[in-house]
Amino acid sequence: MAYAPQDRPFYDADSHIMELPDFLKSYADPALRDEIPEVSYSASLVTDEEVAVIVNQGGRHSAEHVQAQIDLGDKLIESSKEIQALGAFNSSDRKVAMDMLGFKKQLVFATHSVVLPFHPSSKTEARLRYGGTRAHNRHMSEFCASDDRLMGVGVVPLDVPELAIQELDWAIDNGLEAIWIPHRAPIGHSPGHVDLEGFWARLAEAGIPFCLHVGGAPLQIHKSWGNNGRGATRDWMGGGENVRTKDAMVLHQQPEMFVSMMMAEGIFHRHPKLRGAVVELGAGWVPQMLQRLDDVCKVYSRVDESIRFDRKPSEQLTEQMGFTPMPHENISNMIDQSNADLYLFSSDYPHVEGTRDPIARFERTMGDRGEDIKTKFYSENFLRLWPEARVA
């Protein structure tokens, strides 16, 4: 029996690979391999000891561990988490996990291997940044190739426009079905710079959505905000290396800024076939962003011709974007303040942030919303962005 009820289709806008240390190294160009760092779990729930056991077993779970995960049945998502999860890093095990989860399709993001490609410093050499990017995309493409339910998400930093466009072409040609871009400003220019026009045009032409995702920009606010003369606070997982209280309070600001800058640059206006999704960055901020963009464009278009659009910003984003709420957010409130076309279901498998029962959490805040609203949330809004993902 699958976790997801089979009386309706579920399309999952967020899941992850838990990379082993050589995830990038083993797929990097030989000339770069010695300079590509290993994937680190220092800022996670996963311990070095856990990773070492798996590596010493040949980069796989033991047969006994795999069987124990399979024996969880429809409770898989409740207990199978992080690097110990079924299919966390092994593609054949992931096929079994997909059978047990019952989702029609699932976007697959990296977890820790984007540190090099997305590094925010201009001191990171382009040859290493894009060498790490290619290694990631090779590995992701191979991982997802064995099961057409897995929709691989490539990564492309926008810092060097010419190299970004080259990597985008490679990712599309090799079957990746979404492109994760950092939601910080590209180093030295805006996302709407004329040199990136070909990037957005290529995405729109190919029908491949871009994604923003947590981890696409630094998670923590500047250390000065935390220096109050008192003891350091713990992150939500009990340590001190991940998202802490103050970080969580403003986590939405960078993706909101990035989407707003895209709007101000006219990217959605010039490329009406462009599609995108903001994933694992919450969605409670979306209704106010839509209203703010409409208001600003209405006022400032009197003097700024570049934002005189034939569709209001809220209309552009409703038609061209989707957003995944966090399990604790109230979907009904968001819909009431905006509309039901904006929001996407996500499980975050196998991360603990996805909770032990994400469907039940989302059902709680949708309450007695009609079947049409639930169908949009669980499948149709996803299929508006990825129409070729539809299956019987």
Contacts in CASP RR format, 6 or more apart in sequence:
PFRMAT RR
TARGET T0000
AUTHOR 0000-0000-0000
METHOD contacts of the structure
MODEL  1
MAYAPQDRPFYDADSHIMELPDFLKSYADPALRDEIPEVSYSASLVTDEE
VAVIVNQGGRHSAEHVQAQIDLGDKLIESSKEIQALGAFNSSDRKVAMDM
LGFKKQLVFATHSVVLPFHPSSKTEARLRYGGTRAHNRHMSEFCASDDRL
MGVGVVPLDVPELAIQELDWAIDNGLEAIWIPHRAPIGHSPGHVDLEGFW
ARLAEAGIPFCLHVGGAPLQIHKSWGNNGRGATRDWMGGGENVRTKDAMV
LHQQPEMFVSMMMAEGIFHRHPKLRGAVVELGAGWVPQMLQRLDDVCKVY
SRVDESIRFDRKPSEQLTEQMGFTPMPHENISNMIDQSNADLYLFSSDYP
HVEGTRDPIARFERTMGDRGEDIKTKFYSENFLRLWPEARVA
1 73 0 8 1.000
1 74 0 8 1.000
2 74 0 8 1.000
2 99 0 8 1.000
2 100 0 8 1.000
2 101 0 8 1.000
2 102 0 8 1.000
3 73 0 8 1.000
3 74 0 8 1.000
3 75 0 8 1.000
3 76 0 8 1.000
3 77 0 8 1.000
3 100 0 8 1.000
3 101 0 8 1.000
3 102 0 8 1.000
3 359 0 8 1.000
4 10 0 8 1.000
4 101 0 8 1.000
4 102 0 8 1.000
4 103 0 8 1.000
4 359 0 8 1.000
5 359 0 8 1.000
6 102 0 8 1.000
8 374 0 8 1.000
8 375 0 8 1.000
8 378 0 8 1.000
8 379 0 8 1.000
9 104 0 8 1.000
9 378 0 8 1.000
9 379 0 8 1.000
9 391 0 8 1.000
10 102 0 8 1.000
10 103 0 8 1.000
10 104 0 8 1.000
10 345 0 8 1.000
10 359 0 8 1.000
10 378 0 8 1.000
10 379 0 8 1.000
11 103 0 8 1.000
11 104 0 8 1.000
11 105 0 8 1.000
11 106 0 8 1.000
11 345 0 8 1.000
11 378 0 8 1.000
11 379 0 8 1.000
11 382 0 8 1.000
11 383 0 8 1.000
11 386 0 8 1.000
11 389 0 8 1.000
12 101 0 8 1.000
12 103 0 8 1.000
12 105 0 8 1.000
12 106 0 8 1.000
12 107 0 8 1.000
12 345 0 8 1.000
12 346 0 8 1.000
12 347 0 8 1.000
12 349 0 8 1.000
13 107 0 8 1.000
13 277 0 8 1.000
13 279 0 8 1.000
13 324 0 8 1.000
13 344 0 8 1.000
13 345 0 8 1.000
13 346 0 8 1.000
13 382 0 8 1.000
14 107 0 8 1.000
14 109 0 8 1.000
14 213 0 8 1.000
14 279 0 8 1.000
14 280 0 8 1.000
14 324 0 8 1.000
14 346 0 8 1.000
14 347 0 8 1.000
14 348 0 8 1.000
15 106 0 8 1.000
15 107 0 8 1.000
15 108 0 8 1.000
15 109 0 8 1.000
15 346 0 8 1.000
15 347 0 8 1.000
15 348 0 8 1.000
15 349 0 8 1.000
15 350 0 8 1.000
16 108 0 8 1.000
16 109 0 8 1.000
16 110 0 8 1.000
16 111 0 8 1.000
16 348 0 8 1.000
16 349 0 8 1.000
16 350 0 8 1.000
16 351 0 8 1.000
17 23 0 8 1.000
17 88 0 8 1.000
17 89 0 8 1.000
17 108 0 8 1.000
17 109 0 8 1.000
17 110 0 8 1.000
17 111 0 8 1.000
17 140 0 8 1.000
17 143 0 8 1.000
18 46 0 8 1.000
18 82 0 8 1.000
18 83 0 8 1.000
18 85 0 8 1.000
18 88 0 8 1.000
18 89 0 8 1.000
18 111 0 8 1.000
18 350 0 8 1.000
19 39 0 8 1.000
19 89 0 8 1.000
19 110 0 8 1.000
19 111 0 8 1.000
19 112 0 8 1.000
19 113 0 8 1.000
19 139 0 8 1.000
20 39 0 8 1.000
20 51 0 8 1.000
20 54 0 8 1.000
20 55 0 8 1.000
20 59 0 8 1.000
20 89 0 8 1.000
21 38 0 8 1.000
21 39 0 8 1.000
21 40 0 8 1.000
21 51 0 8 1.000
21 55 0 8 1.000
22 38 0 8 1.000
22 39 0 8 1.000
23 39 0 8 1.000
23 89 0 8 1.000
23 110 0 8 1.000
23 113 0 8 1.000
23 135 0 8 1.000
23 136 0 8 1.000
23 139 0 8 1.000
24 36 0 8 1.000
24 37 0 8 1.000
24 38 0 8 1.000
24 39 0 8 1.000
24 113 0 8 1.000
24 116 0 8 1.000
24 132 0 8 1.000
24 135 0 8 1.000
24 136 0 8 1.000
24 139 0 8 1.000
25 33 0 8 1.000
25 36 0 8 1.000
25 37 0 8 1.000
25 38 0 8 1.000
25 135 0 8 1.000
26 135 0 8 1.000
26 139 0 8 1.000
27 134 0 8 1.000
27 135 0 8 1.000
27 136 0 8 1.000
27 138 0 8 1.000
27 139 0 8 1.000
27 142 0 8 1.000
28 36 0 8 1.000
28 131 0 8 1.000
28 132 0 8 1.000
28 134 0 8 1.000
28 135 0 8 1.000
29 131 0 8 1.000
29 134 0 8 1.000
29 135 0 8 1.000
32 127 0 8 1.000
32 128 0 8 1.000
32 131 0 8 1.000
32 132 0 8 1.000
32 135 0 8 1.000
35 128 0 8 1.000
36 116 0 8 1.000
36 128 0 8 1.000
36 131 0 8 1.000
36 132 0 8 1.000
36 135 0 8 1.000
37 115 0 8 1.000
37 116 0 8 1.000
39 112 0 8 1.000
39 113 0 8 1.000
40 112 0 8 1.000
40 115 0 8 1.000
41 47 0 8 1.000
41 48 0 8 1.000
41 51 0 8 1.000
41 83 0 8 1.000
41 112 0 8 1.000
42 241 0 8 1.000
43 241 0 8 1.000
43 242 0 8 1.000
44 82 0 8 1.000
44 111 0 8 1.000
44 112 0 8 1.000
44 241 0 8 1.000
44 242 0 8 1.000
45 82 0 8 1.000
45 237 0 8 1.000
45 352 0 8 1.000
46 82 0 8 1.000
46 83 0 8 1.000
50 83 0 8 1.000
50 84 0 8 1.000
51 83 0 8 1.000
54 60 0 8 1.000
54 61 0 8 1.000
54 83 0 8 1.000
54 89 0 8 1.000
59 89 0 8 1.000
59 90 0 8 1.000
60 90 0 8 1.000
61 69 0 8 1.000
61 84 0 8 1.000
61 90 0 8 1.000
61 93 0 8 1.000
65 84 0 8 1.000
66 86 0 8 1.000
66 93 0 8 1.000
69 76 0 8 1.000
69 80 0 8 1.000
69 84 0 8 1.000
69 85 0 8 1.000
69 86 0 8 1.000
69 97 0 8 1.000
70 86 0 8 1.000
70 96 0 8 1.000
70 100 0 8 1.000
72 78 0 8 1.000
72 79 0 8 1.000
72 80 0 8 1.000
72 100 0 8 1.000
73 100 0 8 1.000
74 100 0 8 1.000
76 86 0 8 1.000
76 97 0 8 1.000
76 100 0 8 1.000
76 101 0 8 1.000
77 101 0 8 1.000
77 347 0 8 1.000
77 349 0 8 1.000
77 350 0 8 1.000
77 356 0 8 1.000
77 357 0 8 1.000
77 358 0 8 1.000
78 356 0 8 1.000
78 357 0 8 1.000
79 356 0 8 1.000
80 86 0 8 1.000
80 97 0 8 1.000
80 350 0 8 1.000
81 350 0 8 1.000
81 351 0 8 1.000
81 352 0 8 1.000
82 88 0 8 1.000
82 350 0 8 1.000
82 351 0 8 1.000
82 352 0 8 1.000
83 89 0 8 1.000
85 97 0 8 1.000
85 349 0 8 1.000
85 350 0 8 1.000
86 93 0 8 1.000
86 94 0 8 1.000
86 96 0 8 1.000
86 97 0 8 1.000
86 100 0 8 1.000
86 350 0 8 1.000
87 93 0 8 1.000
87 94 0 8 1.000
87 96 0 8 1.000
87 97 0 8 1.000
87 350 0 8 1.000
88 94 0 8 1.000
88 350 0 8 1.000
91 142 0 8 1.000
91 143 0 8 1.000
91 144 0 8 1.000
91 145 0 8 1.000
91 146 0 8 1.000
91 147 0 8 1.000
91 150 0 8 1.000
92 146 0 8 1.000
94 143 0 8 1.000
94 147 0 8 1.000
94 150 0 8 1.000
95 146 0 8 1.000
95 147 0 8 1.000
97 349 0 8 1.000
98 106 0 8 1.000
98 147 0 8 1.000
98 149 0 8 1.000
98 150 0 8 1.000
101 347 0 8 1.000
101 349 0 8 1.000
103 149 0 8 1.000
103 347 0 8 1.000
104 149 0 8 1.000
104 379 0 8 1.000
104 389 0 8 1.000
104 391 0 8 1.000
105 149 0 8 1.000
105 150 0 8 1.000
105 151 0 8 1.000
105 382 0 8 1.000
105 386 0 8 1.000
105 389 0 8 1.000
105 391 0 8 1.000
106 149 0 8 1.000
106 150 0 8 1.000
106 151 0 8 1.000
106 347 0 8 1.000
106 349 0 8 1.000
107 151 0 8 1.000
107 152 0 8 1.000
107 153 0 8 1.000
107 177 0 8 1.000
107 178 0 8 1.000
107 211 0 8 1.000
107 279 0 8 1.000
108 140 0 8 1.000
108 143 0 8 1.000
108 144 0 8 1.000
108 150 0 8 1.000
108 151 0 8 1.000
108 152 0 8 1.000
108 153 0 8 1.000
109 153 0 8 1.000
109 180 0 8 1.000
109 211 0 8 1.000
109 213 0 8 1.000
109 279 0 8 1.000
110 136 0 8 1.000
110 140 0 8 1.000
110 153 0 8 1.000
110 155 0 8 1.000
110 180 0 8 1.000
111 351 0 8 1.000
113 136 0 8 1.000
113 139 0 8 1.000
114 136 0 8 1.000
114 155 0 8 1.000
114 180 0 8 1.000
114 215 0 8 1.000
114 216 0 8 1.000
116 124 0 8 1.000
116 128 0 8 1.000
116 129 0 8 1.000
116 132 0 8 1.000
117 129 0 8 1.000
117 130 0 8 1.000
117 132 0 8 1.000
117 133 0 8 1.000
117 136 0 8 1.000
117 155 0 8 1.000
117 156 0 8 1.000
117 157 0 8 1.000
118 155 0 8 1.000
118 157 0 8 1.000
118 182 0 8 1.000
118 184 0 8 1.000
118 215 0 8 1.000
118 216 0 8 1.000
118 217 0 8 1.000
119 129 0 8 1.000
120 182 0 8 1.000
120 184 0 8 1.000
120 187 0 8 1.000
120 217 0 8 1.000
120 218 0 8 1.000
121 187 0 8 1.000
122 159 0 8 1.000
122 187 0 8 1.000
122 188 0 8 1.000
126 159 0 8 1.000
126 160 0 8 1.000
126 163 0 8 1.000
129 157 0 8 1.000
129 159 0 8 1.000
129 160 0 8 1.000
130 157 0 8 1.000
130 160 0 8 1.000
130 163 0 8 1.000
130 167 0 8 1.000
133 155 0 8 1.000
133 156 0 8 1.000
133 157 0 8 1.000
133 167 0 8 1.000
134 167 0 8 1.000
134 170 0 8 1.000
136 154 0 8 1.000
136 155 0 8 1.000
137 154 0 8 1.000
137 155 0 8 1.000
137 167 0 8 1.000
137 170 0 8 1.000
137 171 0 8 1.000
137 174 0 8 1.000
137 176 0 8 1.000
138 174 0 8 1.000
140 152 0 8 1.000
140 153 0 8 1.000
140 154 0 8 1.000
140 176 0 8 1.000
141 152 0 8 1.000
141 154 0 8 1.000
141 171 0 8 1.000
141 174 0 8 1.000
141 175 0 8 1.000
141 176 0 8 1.000
143 150 0 8 1.000
143 152 0 8 1.000
144 150 0 8 1.000
144 151 0 8 1.000
144 152 0 8 1.000
144 176 0 8 1.000
145 175 0 8 1.000
151 177 0 8 1.000
151 178 0 8 1.000
151 386 0 8 1.000
151 389 0 8 1.000
152 175 0 8 1.000
152 176 0 8 1.000
152 177 0 8 1.000
152 178 0 8 1.000
153 176 0 8 1.000
153 177 0 8 1.000
153 178 0 8 1.000
153 179 0 8 1.000
153 180 0 8 1.000
153 211 0 8 1.000
153 213 0 8 1.000
154 171 0 8 1.000
154 176 0 8 1.000
154 178 0 8 1.000
154 179 0 8 1.000
154 180 0 8 1.000
155 179 0 8 1.000
155 180 0 8 1.000
155 181 0 8 1.000
156 164 0 8 1.000
156 167 0 8 1.000
156 168 0 8 1.000
156 171 0 8 1.000
156 179 0 8 1.000
156 180 0 8 1.000
156 181 0 8 1.000
156 199 0 8 1.000
157 164 0 8 1.000
157 181 0 8 1.000
157 182 0 8 1.000
157 186 0 8 1.000
158 164 0 8 1.000
158 181 0 8 1.000
158 182 0 8 1.000
158 186 0 8 1.000
158 191 0 8 1.000
158 196 0 8 1.000
158 199 0 8 1.000
159 186 0 8 1.000
159 187 0 8 1.000
159 188 0 8 1.000
161 189 0 8 1.000
161 193 0 8 1.000
161 195 0 8 1.000
161 196 0 8 1.000
161 199 0 8 1.000
162 195 0 8 1.000
164 196 0 8 1.000
164 199 0 8 1.000
165 196 0 8 1.000
165 198 0 8 1.000
165 199 0 8 1.000
165 202 0 8 1.000
168 179 0 8 1.000
168 199 0 8 1.000
168 202 0 8 1.000
168 203 0 8 1.000
169 202 0 8 1.000
171 179 0 8 1.000
172 202 0 8 1.000
172 206 0 8 1.000
172 208 0 8 1.000
176 208 0 8 1.000
177 208 0 8 1.000
177 386 0 8 1.000
177 389 0 8 1.000
178 208 0 8 1.000
178 209 0 8 1.000
178 210 0 8 1.000
178 211 0 8 1.000
178 277 0 8 1.000
178 386 0 8 1.000
179 203 0 8 1.000
179 208 0 8 1.000
179 209 0 8 1.000
179 210 0 8 1.000
179 211 0 8 1.000
180 210 0 8 1.000
180 211 0 8 1.000
180 212 0 8 1.000
180 213 0 8 1.000
180 216 0 8 1.000
181 191 0 8 1.000
181 210 0 8 1.000
181 211 0 8 1.000
181 212 0 8 1.000
181 216 0 8 1.000
182 216 0 8 1.000
182 217 0 8 1.000
183 212 0 8 1.000
183 216 0 8 1.000
183 217 0 8 1.000
183 254 0 8 1.000
183 255 0 8 1.000
183 257 0 8 1.000
183 258 0 8 1.000
183 281 0 8 1.000
184 216 0 8 1.000
184 217 0 8 1.000
184 218 0 8 1.000
184 254 0 8 1.000
184 258 0 8 1.000
185 191 0 8 1.000
185 258 0 8 1.000
185 261 0 8 1.000
186 193 0 8 1.000
186 196 0 8 1.000
189 195 0 8 1.000
189 196 0 8 1.000
190 261 0 8 1.000
190 265 0 8 1.000
191 258 0 8 1.000
191 261 0 8 1.000
191 262 0 8 1.000
191 265 0 8 1.000
191 267 0 8 1.000
192 200 0 8 1.000
192 261 0 8 1.000
192 262 0 8 1.000
192 265 0 8 1.000
192 266 0 8 1.000
192 267 0 8 1.000
197 270 0 8 1.000
200 267 0 8 1.000
200 270 0 8 1.000
200 271 0 8 1.000
200 274 0 8 1.000
201 271 0 8 1.000
203 209 0 8 1.000
203 210 0 8 1.000
203 271 0 8 1.000
203 274 0 8 1.000
204 271 0 8 1.000
204 272 0 8 1.000
204 273 0 8 1.000
204 274 0 8 1.000
204 275 0 8 1.000
205 273 0 8 1.000
207 273 0 8 1.000
207 275 0 8 1.000
209 275 0 8 1.000
209 276 0 8 1.000
209 277 0 8 1.000
209 385 0 8 1.000
209 386 0 8 1.000
210 274 0 8 1.000
210 275 0 8 1.000
210 276 0 8 1.000
210 277 0 8 1.000
211 276 0 8 1.000
211 277 0 8 1.000
211 278 0 8 1.000
211 279 0 8 1.000
212 255 0 8 1.000
212 258 0 8 1.000
212 259 0 8 1.000
212 277 0 8 1.000
212 278 0 8 1.000
212 279 0 8 1.000
212 281 0 8 1.000
213 278 0 8 1.000
213 279 0 8 1.000
213 280 0 8 1.000
213 281 0 8 1.000
214 251 0 8 1.000
214 279 0 8 1.000
214 280 0 8 1.000
214 281 0 8 1.000
217 254 0 8 1.000
217 255 0 8 1.000
219 242 0 8 1.000
219 243 0 8 1.000
219 247 0 8 1.000
219 251 0 8 1.000
220 243 0 8 1.000
220 244 0 8 1.000
220 247 0 8 1.000
221 246 0 8 1.000
221 247 0 8 1.000
221 250 0 8 1.000
225 246 0 8 1.000
226 232 0 8 1.000
226 233 0 8 1.000
226 246 0 8 1.000
232 240 0 8 1.000
233 240 0 8 1.000
233 244 0 8 1.000
233 245 0 8 1.000
233 246 0 8 1.000
234 240 0 8 1.000
234 244 0 8 1.000
235 241 0 8 1.000
235 242 0 8 1.000
235 243 0 8 1.000
235 244 0 8 1.000
235 247 0 8 1.000
236 242 0 8 1.000
236 243 0 8 1.000
236 244 0 8 1.000
236 245 0 8 1.000
236 248 0 8 1.000
237 352 0 8 1.000
243 251 0 8 1.000
251 281 0 8 1.000
251 282 0 8 1.000
252 281 0 8 1.000
252 282 0 8 1.000
252 284 0 8 1.000
252 285 0 8 1.000
255 278 0 8 1.000
255 281 0 8 1.000
256 285 0 8 1.000
256 289 0 8 1.000
259 278 0 8 1.000
259 289 0 8 1.000
259 317 0 8 1.000
259 321 0 8 1.000
260 289 0 8 1.000
260 292 0 8 1.000
260 293 0 8 1.000
262 268 0 8 1.000
263 293 0 8 1.000
263 297 0 8 1.000
263 313 0 8 1.000
263 316 0 8 1.000
263 317 0 8 1.000
264 306 0 8 1.000
264 307 0 8 1.000
265 306 0 8 1.000
266 306 0 8 1.000
266 307 0 8 1.000
266 309 0 8 1.000
267 274 0 8 1.000
268 274 0 8 1.000
268 313 0 8 1.000
268 316 0 8 1.000
268 317 0 8 1.000
268 320 0 8 1.000
269 309 0 8 1.000
269 310 0 8 1.000
269 311 0 8 1.000
269 316 0 8 1.000
272 316 0 8 1.000
272 319 0 8 1.000
272 320 0 8 1.000
274 320 0 8 1.000
275 320 0 8 1.000
275 321 0 8 1.000
275 384 0 8 1.000
275 385 0 8 1.000
275 386 0 8 1.000
276 320 0 8 1.000
276 321 0 8 1.000
276 322 0 8 1.000
276 385 0 8 1.000
277 321 0 8 1.000
277 322 0 8 1.000
277 323 0 8 1.000
277 324 0 8 1.000
277 344 0 8 1.000
277 385 0 8 1.000
278 321 0 8 1.000
278 322 0 8 1.000
278 323 0 8 1.000
278 324 0 8 1.000
279 324 0 8 1.000
279 344 0 8 1.000
279 346 0 8 1.000
280 324 0 8 1.000
280 326 0 8 1.000
280 346 0 8 1.000
280 348 0 8 1.000
280 353 0 8 1.000
281 323 0 8 1.000
281 324 0 8 1.000
282 323 0 8 1.000
282 324 0 8 1.000
282 325 0 8 1.000
282 326 0 8 1.000
282 329 0 8 1.000
283 323 0 8 1.000
283 324 0 8 1.000
283 325 0 8 1.000
283 326 0 8 1.000
283 329 0 8 1.000
283 334 0 8 1.000
283 342 0 8 1.000
283 343 0 8 1.000
284 325 0 8 1.000
284 329 0 8 1.000
284 333 0 8 1.000
284 334 0 8 1.000
286 323 0 8 1.000
286 334 0 8 1.000
286 338 0 8 1.000
286 342 0 8 1.000
287 334 0 8 1.000
287 337 0 8 1.000
287 338 0 8 1.000
288 337 0 8 1.000
290 313 0 8 1.000
290 314 0 8 1.000
290 317 0 8 1.000
290 318 0 8 1.000
290 338 0 8 1.000
291 314 0 8 1.000
293 313 0 8 1.000
293 314 0 8 1.000
293 317 0 8 1.000
294 312 0 8 1.000
294 313 0 8 1.000
294 314 0 8 1.000
296 307 0 8 1.000
297 307 0 8 1.000
297 309 0 8 1.000
297 312 0 8 1.000
297 313 0 8 1.000
300 307 0 8 1.000
301 307 0 8 1.000
301 308 0 8 1.000
301 309 0 8 1.000
309 316 0 8 1.000
311 319 0 8 1.000
314 338 0 8 1.000
317 342 0 8 1.000
318 338 0 8 1.000
318 339 0 8 1.000
318 341 0 8 1.000
318 342 0 8 1.000
321 342 0 8 1.000
322 342 0 8 1.000
322 343 0 8 1.000
322 344 0 8 1.000
322 381 0 8 1.000
322 385 0 8 1.000
323 342 0 8 1.000
323 343 0 8 1.000
323 344 0 8 1.000
324 343 0 8 1.000
324 344 0 8 1.000
324 345 0 8 1.000
324 346 0 8 1.000
325 331 0 8 1.000
325 334 0 8 1.000
325 343 0 8 1.000
325 362 0 8 1.000
326 353 0 8 1.000
327 354 0 8 1.000
327 355 0 8 1.000
327 358 0 8 1.000
327 361 0 8 1.000
327 362 0 8 1.000
328 361 0 8 1.000
329 365 0 8 1.000
330 365 0 8 1.000
331 343 0 8 1.000
331 362 0 8 1.000
331 365 0 8 1.000
331 366 0 8 1.000
331 377 0 8 1.000
332 365 0 8 1.000
332 366 0 8 1.000
332 367 0 8 1.000
332 369 0 8 1.000
333 365 0 8 1.000
334 342 0 8 1.000
334 343 0 8 1.000
335 343 0 8 1.000
335 369 0 8 1.000
335 373 0 8 1.000
340 372 0 8 1.000
340 373 0 8 1.000
340 376 0 8 1.000
340 377 0 8 1.000
341 376 0 8 1.000
341 381 0 8 1.000
341 384 0 8 1.000
342 381 0 8 1.000
343 376 0 8 1.000
343 377 0 8 1.000
343 381 0 8 1.000
344 377 0 8 1.000
344 381 0 8 1.000
344 382 0 8 1.000
344 385 0 8 1.000
345 358 0 8 1.000
345 359 0 8 1.000
345 362 0 8 1.000
345 377 0 8 1.000
345 378 0 8 1.000
345 379 0 8 1.000
345 382 0 8 1.000
346 354 0 8 1.000
346 358 0 8 1.000
347 354 0 8 1.000
347 358 0 8 1.000
348 354 0 8 1.000
348 355 0 8 1.000
348 358 0 8 1.000
355 361 0 8 1.000
362 377 0 8 1.000
366 373 0 8 1.000
366 374 0 8 1.000
366 377 0 8 1.000
382 389 0 8 1.000
383 389 0 8 1.000
383 390 0 8 1.000
END
